Amino acid sequence: MRDVDRSVRTGMSKIFQPLDPKAKLWRYLNTDPKRDHGIDKFKSLLETQALYMSKASGLPDTNEVRLPECLRAYRESWLKLHTGKYDEQQWNEIDEETRNSIYVNCWNSNDFELIRMWDEYCGSNEGILVRTTFGALDEACSNVGAQKYFIGKVQYAERDCLYYPLSNVYYSAMHKEGSKFGWENEVRIAISSNPQLDHEELPLKIEEVIDAIYVHPLASVTYFDSVATLIQKSVPTALDRLSWSHLLGHVSVQDFVISNPSM
């Protein structure tokens, strides 16, 4: 890693708090394009050898990268006190441009897979789970350029208690409402880029980053075979990492209650 890259990453560590390099990270991927903005993100991962970075303003949580009212009020008071003026419309436009310029890729930090995560992000009978480590993803970000992609664990608090510096747009990208999303124990990669893009991508080598690929515990054998065929076609060296979910035989459709995956 270049010295300048290392310096930038060190300076961002208060925003992007790291985990142990060996910490397991899981990404649950819905494979039905009709339910995920027209994107089969597992197929995209294989064919592009890149992680799909979603625009923050397009995520289901409408508060993503949006300043809480307490910080908006503080900004208004500070500007009026020190400059004597505050243009609310102008700042609203700046806030929206910021939301449109941040792209994220989200992972669950845990020692094992979770039924609730399968349910929330894949539904009741299809989906893929890929596993990596914090160190492997961190290295992938570094290989592209540490001044571009950043990774760290999300910080949680209630929105009326979300106080953080306004000097860096990444603070709002790495803070979420605890009562709603704290259970996700999220780690995310973020990048600030051209707001006109539909999405961003983080290039990586699947063989070096993804150490396991699991199929939904309630999926059909036909679905499993289709996943194997897709891997064989795109990244045959990763086929030996494919297996059924560890939850196979331990869960039923009654354990899955959410029908609108949102990742």
N, C-alpha and C positions, 0 to 999 in steps of 0.2 A: 504494500500500500504506500502511495506517495506521502511525503511528509505533510504537504498542504491538505491532502484528503484526511489524514489522521487528525490534523488540527481542527478542521471543520467538524468532524464527527465528535471530537471531544467537546467542542463548544456547544453542540446540540444535545449533549447528554442529559441536560436538565429537562428537555422536552421529550426526547426519545429515550426513556429509561430502559437499559438493557436487561436481559435475563441471563441466566447461566447458559453458556453456549450449548450445553447438552440438553437444555429444556425442550421437551417435545411440543411441537406445534401441529395443529390439525386444521385442514380446510375442507369443509363440507360443500360439495359441488352438485347442484341440481343440474341434471342433464336434459331436461325438457325445455327447449327453447321457448315454447309457448308461455312458460311460467317465469322466465328470467330475461326479459328485454330482448328476446330473440337470439340469445347467446347460449350455446352449449359450452360452458366454460371448461369442462374437462377435455372435450375435443379440441377446443381452442388452445389449451395448454400443450397438448401433444403436438398439434400441427404447427404451432408458431414457436414452440420452445420458449414461451414467455408467459409471465403472470399477467392476467387481465386486471388493469387498474381502473376501477369504477370512478366516475365523476361524483364527488361528494354530494353535490346538489341533487343528484338523481337517486340517492339512497332512500330507503323507506322512511328512515327517521328524518323528519323535516327540520330538526334542530341541528343536523350535522353541519359543522363548521359555521355555526351561527352564534353570534355573541349573545349570552344571556342578558336579560334586562338590567341586572345590576351593573354589568360592565358597560352597557350602552349608556346608562344614566351617568356612570362615572366619566366616560369619555365626553359626553355632552357638557357636564359641569366643568371638567378640566379645560376644555377648549374655550368655553365662555369666559372662564376666569383668566386664562393666559392669552387669549387672542381677541376676546370680546365678540366672537361670532361663532355660529354653529349652523350649518346648512344640513338639515335632516335629510332632505331628498338626496343630496350629494353623497352623504355617508351611507344611505341605504343602497345606493347604486354601487358604491365601493364594496360594501359588504357582500352584495350579490355577485359581483365580479370575482371576489375572493373565493366564494363558495364554488363558483364555476371553474376556478383555476386549480383546485385541489383534487387530486386523484388518489384513491386508497385501495389497498388490497388487505383483506382481513383474515386473521387466523385465531383459532382457539388455543390457549395455553392450558394444557392438562396432561396428566400422566396416562390417561386412557380416554377412549371415545365415550360419548354421552348420547343416550337416547334422545334427550331434549334437543341436542344440536342436530341430530339426524332429522328429527321431526320439524324443527323450525326452518331448516334450510334446504331440506330435500323432499319432505313429504313422507308418505307411508309405505312406498314400495319400490322406489328407484332412487339412485343417487350414488355418487362416488365420494370417498374420503381419501385424501392424500395426506401423508405425514412427512414431516421434516424436523429439523431442529433449529433453534434460534441461531446457532452459530452458522449453519449452512445458509440460511436466508440472509444473515448479516454479510456473509462473504459474497453472496450473489449481488447484494446492493453495492458492495465495495468494488466488485469487478467492473461494474458499469461506471461507477464514479460516485465517491462518497458525497460530493457536493450536489448530487441530483436526487438520489433515493435515500430515504432515512427509515429506520425501523426501530420500534420500541413498544413497550406495553402502554395501553390506554389507561389514563387516570380517571377515576370515577368520583363523582360528588353530586349532590342535588343542584339543580340549575340555579337556585337562589343563593347557592354557596360557591358557585364556580367563579373564583377570582384567580386570574392569571395575567401576566404582562401582556400588553397590547402591542408590543414591539415586534412580534414575530407571528406570522399567520399560522404557523404550525401548532401553536398552543391550542387554538380552537379545534384543530383536527385531532388532537390527542387527548381531549377531555370529553367525557360523556356522562349522561345522567345515570347515577348509580342505582337508583331504585328500579329502573327499567332494564338496564343493560349490564349491571355489575356481574350477573351470573355468567355472562359470556367470557369473562376473563380474557379479554381480547388483546392480541398483539397485532399491530398494523404497520404496513409499509405506506409511506406517503411521499408524494411529489407535488411540487408546485409547477404548473406547466401552462401551455396555451389554453385559455378558456374556451376556444372555439373547437377543440378536439372533442370527439365523442368519448374516447377513453385513451388511456396511456398503457404502455406495456413495459414490463421489467424482463429483459432477456435473461435466460438462465439455461443451464444444461441439466435436464431432468435426471440423468444418471448420477449427477453430483449433488443434487439438491433433494430430490424426492426419494425417501428410503422405503416407503411402503404405500400400496394402493389397495383400498378396501372397497368391496361392493356392499351395497345396502343389505342389511340382514333379512329383509323380507322380499328381496328381488327374486325374479324367476331365474332358472338356469339359463334360459334363452337370453335374458338380459346380461347375465354374467359372461356368457360366450360372446355376445356382441362387444362387450368391453374388452375382452381378450383379443378379439379380432382387430379392434381399433388400435390397441397398443402394439400388436404385432405389425400392423401396417405402418405406424408412425414412428414408434420407438421400440423396436424389438428387444433391445437390451434391457428394457424395464419390465418385460413380461414376467420374470421370476419374482417380481415384487407384488404381483397381484394375488389377492386372496379374498375370501369372504370376511365380512365383519366379524369381530370377536363376539358380537351379540347374536350371531346366528344360532337359532335353537333356544334362545333365552328370552325372546320378546315375541309379541303377537301384534296384530293390527290394532288391538285395543290400547296399546301403549302409545299409539300415534294419534294425536288429536288435532294438530294444526294442518290445515289444508292449503295454506297460501305461503309457500316458501318465499323468503324475502332477501336472500343474499345476492 
